Amino acid sequence: MQSILDYQAEYLLPTYAANLLLTKGEGAYVWDSKGKKYLDFSTGISVCNLGHCHPKVTKAIQEQAATLVHVSNLYVNEKQPLLAKKLSDYSNGGRVFFANSGAEANEGLIKFARKWGSTRGRHKIITMQNGFHGRTIASLAATQKASIRKGFGPLPEGFIPAPYGHVGCVKGLIDEETAAVLIEPIQGEGGLAISDKAYIQELRKICDEAGILLLFDEVQSAFGRCGYWFSADYFEVQPDACSVAKALGNGFPIGAFIVDRKWEDVLGVSSHGSTFGGTPLACSAALAVLETIEEENLLQYVQEKQDWLKQELENLVEEFAVVESFRGTGFMVGLKLTVPPTETIKAAEKEGLLVIPAGNNVIRFYPPINATEQELTAGIKLLRKALEQTK
């Protein structure tokens, strides 16, 4: 009988190079098919912020699956309005549209900006170099990364690249056809690039002065990853709209974008849609996630632990010549190496720690936001062992 990995190699399109078969997860840990235990500090790429199989989220999914799974958005379900209210309360007090993924949420942001600009003669969207917004055609066009764009042209026009962190360049690119600036306040895939607060605040100012929209991609940075509901709170800036996904369902697919109420009439009936967006099942999972973050005071926990975690990782910068610098904030952190991180990541896996790369030579260190200090310490210890093997 063929093994699961044989089926993987024979029947899936070769878009990933995965070869570690994981079969079980609990809290901060996962186990492979041979029974080996790993501390998972990849968290499914900032998805499982509460760790694996959190009891409250599991219970919510099980109970909803036995009640009502899907009815489409042609009807109202009991969970979606409740989730929309929570997201509105936590963000800009706006209106919510539900999708299934970060790429879809960003497609919605792009459509919102284009629709807003359609009556104003504006369609261009300024995006940041090294940013990442998804792999659908429009979100790919907004992603200024040549390696993942290659072979998919011609891409939609109207996306204008600007260097991240340089307000003057953004200001110089704004013209009478510009509709919006779209930015990840903290670039996840781009290598955990994080600017000072003044840069993001200045972007808000120049967008207001130009009469255009400021859009935040919060797909990777929301729901406690930075110690706040949204990284917008860290930067003390409110965008006109933002996208979310990943950690919202803690592994159950759900995405959304949230639009400031002053623009609530831009997308009217039939202007946008999603068959699966905001199902009772997805919304039940997401409600359990948000309630858990509240009940366990996890935003406060991340804020309390972030300086300690930063110091522990900065110690590795001092210990190892191969480690160039610390990156990030909250539990959205990592290390920039002087060499490609592949060897270190493989060594970490061998030691029992799962971490993932980002951008140019960066290792992401993404513990669950409810990881204990003992688990955080164990993760740092295992990463240290991996760095000892890095040449």
BELBEL-V283420 format. One record per backbone hydrogen bond with DSSP energy under -1.0 kcal/mol. NH is the residue of the N-H (numbers start at 1). CO is the residue of the C=O. E is the energy in kcal/mol with one decimal. If there is no record, write none. Layout:
((NH;CO;E) (NH;CO;E))
This chain:
((7;3;-2.2) (8;4;-2.5) (9;5;-2.2) (10;6;-2.1) (11;7;-2.9) (12;8;-1.3) (15;13;-2.2) (23;31;-2.7) (24;31;-1.3) (26;29;-2.7) (27;52;-2.5) (29;26;-2.1) (30;38;-2.1) (31;24;-2.5) (32;36;-2.2) (33;21;-1.9) (35;32;-2.1) (38;30;-3.2) (39;352;-3.0) (40;28;-3.0) (41;39;-1.1) (41;354;-1.7) (45;42;-1.7) (46;42;-1.5) (47;43;-3.1) (48;43;-2.0) (49;47;-2.0) (51;48;-2.0) (52;27;-3.2) (58;54;-2.9) (59;55;-2.4) (60;56;-2.0) (61;57;-2.3) (62;58;-2.5) (63;59;-2.6) (64;60;-2.2) (65;61;-2.5) (66;62;-1.0) (67;64;-1.7) (68;64;-2.2) (75;72;-1.2) (83;79;-2.1) (84;80;-2.6) (85;81;-2.1) (86;82;-1.7) (87;83;-2.5) (88;84;-2.4) (89;85;-2.8) (90;86;-2.2) (91;87;-1.1) (93;88;-2.0) (95;259;-2.7) (97;257;-2.4) (99;255;-3.0) (105;101;-2.0) (106;102;-2.5) (107;103;-2.3) (108;104;-2.2) (109;105;-1.9) (110;106;-2.5) (111;107;-2.7) (112;108;-2.7) (113;109;-2.6) (114;110;-2.5) (115;111;-2.8) (116;112;-2.7) (117;113;-2.3) (118;114;-1.3) (120;117;-1.6) (122;117;-2.7) (123;177;-2.7) (124;177;-2.7) (125;158;-3.1) (126;180;-2.6) (127;160;-2.4) (129;162;-2.9) (130;144;-1.3) (131;128;-1.8) (140;136;-2.8) (141;137;-1.9) (142;138;-1.6) (145;143;-1.6) (150;146;-1.6) (152;149;-2.0) (160;125;-2.3) (162;127;-1.9) (166;163;-1.4) (170;166;-1.5) (171;167;-2.8) (172;168;-2.1) (173;169;-1.0) (178;175;-1.7) (179;124;-3.4) (180;124;-1.5) (181;213;-2.2) (182;126;-3.1) (183;215;-2.3) (187;193;-2.3) (191;188;-1.6) (192;187;-1.5) (201;197;-2.5) (202;198;-2.2) (203;199;-1.9) (204;200;-1.9) (205;201;-1.7) (206;202;-2.6) (207;203;-2.2) (208;204;-2.0) (209;205;-2.4) (210;206;-2.0) (212;207;-2.5) (213;179;-2.5) (215;181;-3.2) (216;241;-2.2) (217;183;-2.3) (218;243;-2.0) (222;218;-1.3) (223;229;-3.7) (224;228;-2.5) (227;224;-1.3) (233;230;-1.2) (235;231;-2.2) (237;232;-2.2) (240;214;-2.8) (241;214;-1.1) (242;258;-1.8) (243;216;-2.1) (244;256;-2.9) (248;245;-2.8) (249;246;-1.2) (252;249;-1.7) (255;99;-2.0) (256;244;-2.5) (257;97;-2.2) (258;242;-2.6) (259;95;-3.1) (260;240;-3.1) (263;260;-2.4) (264;261;-1.6) (266;263;-1.6) (271;268;-2.0) (279;276;-1.0) (281;69;-1.2) (283;279;-2.7) (284;280;-1.9) (285;281;-1.9) (286;282;-2.3) (287;283;-2.7) (288;284;-1.9) (289;285;-1.9) (290;286;-2.5) (291;287;-2.6) (292;288;-2.0) (293;289;-2.2) (294;290;-1.9) (295;291;-3.1) (296;292;-2.5) (297;294;-1.4) (298;293;-2.0) (301;297;-1.9) (302;298;-2.3) (303;299;-2.0) (304;300;-2.3) (305;301;-1.9) (306;302;-1.8) (309;305;-2.8) (310;306;-2.7) (311;307;-2.3) (312;308;-2.4) (313;309;-2.2) (314;310;-2.6) (315;311;-1.8) (318;314;-1.5) (319;315;-1.9) (320;316;-2.1) (323;320;-1.5) (324;336;-2.9) (325;336;-1.4) (327;334;-2.4) (329;332;-1.4) (331;225;-2.3) (332;329;-2.4) (333;365;-1.0) (334;327;-1.8) (335;363;-1.8) (336;325;-2.8) (337;361;-3.5) (338;322;-2.4) (345;341;-2.7) (346;342;-2.3) (347;343;-2.1) (348;344;-2.5) (349;345;-2.2) (350;346;-2.1) (351;347;-1.7) (352;348;-1.0) (353;348;-2.9) (354;39;-2.6) (358;362;-2.0) (359;189;-2.2) (361;359;-1.0) (362;358;-1.5) (363;335;-2.8) (364;356;-3.6) (365;333;-3.4) (366;41;-2.7) (369;49;-2.4) (371;368;-1.8) (376;372;-2.7) (377;373;-2.7) (378;374;-2.1) (379;375;-2.3) (380;376;-2.2) (381;377;-2.2) (382;378;-2.3) (383;379;-2.2) (384;380;-2.4) (385;381;-1.9) (386;382;-1.9) (387;383;-2.5) (388;384;-1.9) (390;387;-1.3))
